[in-house]
Amino acid sequence: MQPLHLYNTLSRKKELFEPLNPPYVGMYVCGPTVYNYVHLGNVRTFLTFDTLYRYLTFIGYKVRYVRNLTDVGHLVGDGDEGEDKIGRMAKLEKVEPMEIVQRFTNDFHNVMAQFNTISPSIEPTATGHMVEQIEAVQTLLAKGLAYESNGSVYFDIDAYNQRGGNYGKLSGRILDDLLNETRELDGQSEKRSPLDFAIWKNASPEHIMRWNSPWGEGFPGWHLECSCMSMKYLGKQFDIHGGGMDLKFPHHECEIAQGDGLTGVEPVRYWMHSNMLTVNGQKMSKSLGNSFLPAELFAGNHPLLDQPYSPMTVRFFMLQSHYRSTLDFSNDALKAAQKGYRRLANGLRIAKTLTYQPATDESGPISEDKQQDIRQAVQQFYDALNDDLNTAVGIAQLFTLLKYINMLYLNQLQSATLGEEVFNLLKSSFVSFMQDVLGLTEEGSYNQSILEGLLTLYREYKEQRQYDKVDQIRTYFKAQGLAIKDMKHQIDWAYEE
């Protein structure tokens, strides 16, 4: 088996994954700013790193997964000036900021549960780590890497670069170009350089969220929060930092500068970024009217949607594309994903029921070709995930395994033809790859005894040629999203594909 390689945004190439302290892995992912409903672009990022978390655990690593909640300091426009996103929403609704935080944190957790993501090991909040942030500002001031101006404190990029730093190396942006792009904005005059960023902001009179500090009442800079929380729980250097492509600059660029400035070491070994979503080839955005929330996707109540799509359909759809590639939402693509997911879900249900039957005179000899095909598909699944988490190629191998599961189910293949070892490999690999690695589960809660009772009636009505009652049972199953399968050796049900 080839070892795990991950694409490192910092080096711009795939690198052999070598944790600092194997088998332990530290992973930090930038969580949502909880001022509104979580959107699908966020969901893709969290599904990507949920899959990475699952896979690392599956292959034997012990992962501490930290994903924060930003509940202060993220300003409208993502810069150093303007209103706090949460404070602004609180003013509009005339409620406490923490009511906004709680409401949208609950929504975020509900959505993540619907998509079957595993909760992180630690979910820290920015407001819960104010002491660490104030201490970090004091350390950067003491080191001459920050300066106070009118009650705010800014990170000094010139001072950082003069001491060997390289601001811009993650995003590939050149300092001179950045300076040329930067316009003079309100409040910019209190900075030594327009590129310097706030690590502590003086609170204006109308700013609701504020804390006492050595520099007066204020609030922490958005970028500083993640540096402090990741260092507290993962140490001054850790293995993986993930997030969406939109966070690469300036957020993650600033994290590198802060981490290096605070400790003198590169804070992260592997920087990983998931790509953006498009809709029918256009960038997804609220202004274009082509942005939809997970709830709208599940209900199908958006003008761009032909029908509802279930959480597992959407999860499968996202996993069909490599996390670093742009993913285009369209009804045709989602319908194809729905069909593919349901085929695999049927295979998952079947695989759990299969049992090995020892050889009989009718079994025939063991098929080495089929054994080799199954072993190869299992191996290629691992190879795909080890190649920078290539779930798209991994899913293709699942369909190879599914072919053999269906052959066993339809009595087109005897388990003894595979031999017990390969039969067990087929069954366990398919189930664990689906559930444990890709996080794909069967949807819907069906009472198995009721379904079996209806199938017994169905069989009796068929024998009695009461076809109107046969059709009634078929209609009932169809209304549940299920189909009745009439086979030579048995009658069973399946998820409708």
N, C-alpha and C positions, 0 to 999 in steps of 0.2 A: 504494500500500500504506500502510495506517495504521501509524504508528510504534509501537514496543513500549511498552505501559503495564503497570505492575505495581502490585498492591495493597500499600500501605505500612501496616503495622499501626500505626505511629506517628501518621500523619496520618488514619488510618481512611478512606482513599479511594485510588482508582487514580490513579497519577501517571505522567507521561511519564518513561520511563527515560532518564536522562542521566548516563552514567558520568563520574567525576571526570577521568579521563585517557583518552578514547577513542583508539584502539579497545580499550584495555586495561580489563579488568573484574576487580575483586577480590571474591571471594565466600567467605564463611566459613559453615560449617554445623556445628552442634554434633553431634559423633559420639557413639557409644555409650559407656556406662560398662561396661567389659569384665569384668563379674563373673558373667555368666550368658549364656544363649543369647539372641540377638537376637530380639525379638518382632515381630509383624506391624505394630504401631503404629510402631515404629522404621522398619521396612521402607518403610512408606508415605512417611514423611518423606524417606528417602534416595532413593526412586524419584522423588519430586517434584523434588528438587534435582538429581538426575541428569538429568532431562528438561530442566530449566532450563539446566543446564550444556551439554547437547547442543544446545539451541536457540540459545543465545547464540553458541556456536561456529559453528553452521550458518549463522547470518546474518552472520558475519564478525568477531565480537568475539574478542579473545585473552584467555582467561579463566585467571586463577590461582585454582584452586579448593582451598581449605584445609578439611579436615575432620579434627577432632582425635579422639584416643582418650583418654578419661578413665581413668587408671590409678591415681589416688590422690585422696583428698580429698572424694569424693562419699559423704556419710554416709547411713546408713539413715534414712529419713524425710525426706531432702532438706534438713534443717535444719543447725544449728550444733552439735548435740549428738548423741552416739551413736557407734556403731561405723562404721568405714569399710566400705563394701559389699564391697570386695575383700579387706580384712583379715579380715572376718568369715567369708567363704567359705574363705579360706586356713586359718583356725583350725579350721573344721568339718572340712575335709579333711586337716588336718595336713600342709600343703605350704607352700612359699614363696609369698608373694603374687604374685611374677612368673610362677609356674607357672599360676596362675589367669588372669592377664592374657594370657599367651601362648596358652593353650587357647582362650579365648573371643575373642581377636583372630583366631585362625585360623578359628574358626567364623564370625565376622562376615564375614571376607574370602570364605570359601567361599559363604556365602549371597548376598553381593553379586554374586559371579561368576555364580551360578545365575540371578539376576535380570537378568543382562547389564548391570550398572551399570559405568560407566567409573571407574577408580580416580581419586581426587583428585590434584591436582598435588603437594600436600604433605599428609602425614598425621602431624602432630606429636603427641607424648605429653606429658602433664602432668609426669611424672617426668623427662623430658628437658629441661625448661625451669625447673628450680628456681632457677637464678641469676637469671633474668628476674623470677620471682615475688618473690623476696626483695628485689630492687632496687625493684620496684613498691611493695612494702609500705613500704620506707624513704622513697620519694618521697611517698607519701600521708601518712606520719607527719610528714615535714618540712613539708608544706603545711598541716598542721593539720586534715586531713580523715580522720585515723584516730588511734586511741589504743591504748596497750598496757594490758592488764589481766591480771595473773596469768600472764604468759607468752604470752597470746594477743593478737592485734591485731584490732581491729574498725573497720570503716568507720563514720564518724560522719555519720549522715543529717541530723541537725539542722544541723551545721556546713556540710554540702554545700548544703542548701536555703537557708541564710542567705546563701550566696555566689551565689545565682541558680540553683541546681539545682532540679529539679522531679521528685523521686523519686515514681514512680507514674504518670508520663505515658504510658508504653507500654501498661500494662495498664488504664489508666483508673481506678486505685484512688486513693482520697482518703486522705491521711495519717491524719486523725482516725479514719476508719473502720478503717483497718489497726490503729491503736493499740487500738481497742475490741475488735477481733477477737483480738488477741494475748494469750495466756495467759502467766502466769508459769511458766517451765519451769526444770528443773535447769540451773544454770550461767548463767541469764539475769541473775542479780544482778550479774555482773561487767560487764555492759553498761550504758552510760549511758542507752540507750533500748532497749526490747525489739525495735525494728525494725532496730537496727544489726546488721550481718552480719559474720561472720568473714572476714578476708582471710589470717590466719595463726592456726592453732590450736595451743595447747600440747598436747603428746602426753601422755596419761595413761599410767601405768606399763604397762598391758596393751595399749596401742596399738602394733602391730607396725611400721607404716610411719612413719618419722620421719627428720628431717634437722636438722643443726645450723643455727642461725640466731642473729642478734644477740639474740633474745628467749628463747633456750633451744631444746631439741629440740622439734620440732613438724612440722607439715605445712601445705600451702597450703589456703586456702579454695576450695571448688568453683567459685565464680563468678569468682575472680581468674584461674584457669587460662586460661579462654577469652579474657579481655581481653589477657593477656600474649601468648598464641600468635597471636591475630589481629593484634595490633599489630606483632609481630616480622616477620610474613610479608606483611602487607598495608598496614602503615603506620598512623599514628594516626587516619586516617579512610579508610574504604573503602566500596565500593558496596553490597553485599548481605550481609545476615546472615540465615541461615535456621535453622529448627528446628521442632519440634513445638509445637502450641498449649500443651501442658503446661509448656513452658519459658518462656513469656512472663513469668510471675511465679512465683517471684522471680528466676530465673536471668538472664534478659535485662534485666530492670529493673536488676538490680545491675551488669550489664556496662555499661550506659549511664552509671550513676553513676561507676563506676571509671574508665572511659575518659575521660569528661569531666573527672573529678578529676585524672587523671594528665597530660592534655595540654591541657585548656582548650577542646577542640573536641568536637562531637558525633561519636562514633566511627563511626556507621553512617548511610548515606543512606537505604537501603530495608530495613526489617525485614519479613521474610516468614515466615508460619507455616502449616503444614499442619494440617488438622483431624484429629479422632480417628476411630477405628473403632468400630462397634457390631456385634453379632451378633444377628440376628433381632430387631433393635430395642432390644436391651439393651446397655449399656456393656460393652465387652470387659474382663474382669478374671479373674485367677486364682481369686479367692474365689468367683465365680459358676460356675466350671468351664467357662466359654465362651471361654477364651483358648487359642489354639493357635499352635504354633511353625511356621515355614515347613516344617521337615522333616515335621511331622505332616500338613500340607496336601498336600505332594508325595506322601506315602505313603498318605494317606486313612485313617490309623489313629487317628482321634479320634471319640468317640461322636457328635459333632454333624455329622460329614461322611458323605455317602452314598458318596463315591468319591474317588480321588486327583484333584488338580488340578495341572497342570504349572506351572513357573515363568512361562512366557510367558502362560499363561491368567490367572494372578494379576496379572501386570504389566498386561496388557490390561484386566482388571477394574478395577484401581485407576485407570488412565488414563481410563476411561469416566466417571469422576466428577471434578468440579472439585476441585482440591487443598484449597480452603478450605471445602468442604462435608463434612458427616459422611458416612462411607461405611459402608453396612450389608452385612455378610457374611451370605449365606444360600446354601443349596445351589442354589436356583432361580436366583439371580443369578449364581453361579459357573458353572452349567451353560450359561446363556445366553451368558456371556462366553466359555466354551470354544468354543461354536458360532461366535460372531462372530470370535474369534481365528483359528480354523481356516479360515474363509472367506477372511480376509485373508492368512493364510499360504499358502493355495493360490494366491491372486492374486499374491503375492510370487514364488513359484516360477515361475508362468507368465510374469509380467512380465519376468523375467530372460532368458527364452528367446525373447521376441518380437523379430522383425526387420521392418524396414520393407520393404514390397514396392511398387515403383513402379507407377504407374497402367497399367492395360491397358484394352482396349475394354470389358471386363465390369465394371470398377471403378465406373463411374458418376461423377457430379460430386462435388466436395468439398462436404461438408455444413457450412455455416457455423453451423447450430444446434448440431451436435455439437461443433464447435471451440469455440464460445462456452461451452457447458456445461462442457467440460473446463477451459478457461482460468479460468472462474468458480470452479470447485471448488478449483483450485490456489490462486487468490487468497484464497478464503474460508478455506482451511487456514491460510495466513499470518495472515489477519485474526484468526482464532480464537486462535492462539498469541500474537499481539501483544496480545490482550485478556486480560492477566493469565494467560497460559499456559492457555487454556481447551482442554485436550486433548479434553474430551468433544465439543465442537463440531467440533474438528479431525478426530476419528475419523469423524464423520458424513460429512465431505467425502471421506475415504478410500473409503467405500462407494460414493460417486458415481463416483470414478475406477475402482473395482473393476468396476463395471457395464460400462464400456467395455473393460477388459482381458479380461473374460469373453466379451464379444461378438466381439472379435478372435480369441480362442482357439477359439471355437465356429464360426468362419467366418460369423458373422451380420453381420460388419462387415469391410470391407477397409481396411487401413491407409492406402491411397491416398485413401480417402474423408475421412480426417482431415487429410491433407497431412503431409509429413515433419516440419515444425517442431512441429506439435501432437502428432503421434505420439511424437516424442522427449520432448516436455514431459510427456505422460501417463506414459510409461515411467519416465523419470528421477525425476519428482516422486513417483510412488507408491513406488518403491524407496527413495528417500532419506528421504521422510517416515516410512515404516515403520521402516527400519533406523537411520538416522542421528539422527532427531529423537525418535521414540517408543521406540527401542531394542528393537523387536519383531523377532525373528529366527525362522527356521524351526527347529523342534525335531526332534531325532532325527537320527542319522547313518545314512543309507541308502546302500548301494553301488548307484550308478546303473546300472552295467553288469549287476549281478545282477537288478535290477528289470526292466531292458529285456529281458534274456534270458528271464525268466519271462513277460513280456508277449508275447514272440515265441511261446513255447510255448502260451500261452493262446490266441493267435490261431489257431495250427495245430490245437489241440484243438477249438476252436469249429468250424473248417472241416470237421474230421473227425467232428464231432458226438460227441466223447468227453466228454460232459457231466459225468461223475464226476470226470475230471481237471480240467475247467474249474472245478468247485466246489472242488476241493482247492486250486487256486491262489488262488481268491477267499478261501478260509478263511485261507490263509497271509497274504495281504495284510491281511485284517481283524485278524488277531492282532498285526500290526505297527502297527495304528492307521491303516491305509491302505485306500483303496477303488480298485477298477478302474473306469475310466470308458469305457463303450462309446459311441463317437460315430460319426456317419456317415462322417467323413473320417479318423478315427484311433482307436486304442485307447491310453489313457494311464492314469496313476495319479494319485491326489490324496490329501491328508490327509482322513481320514474326518471329516465334519462332524456 
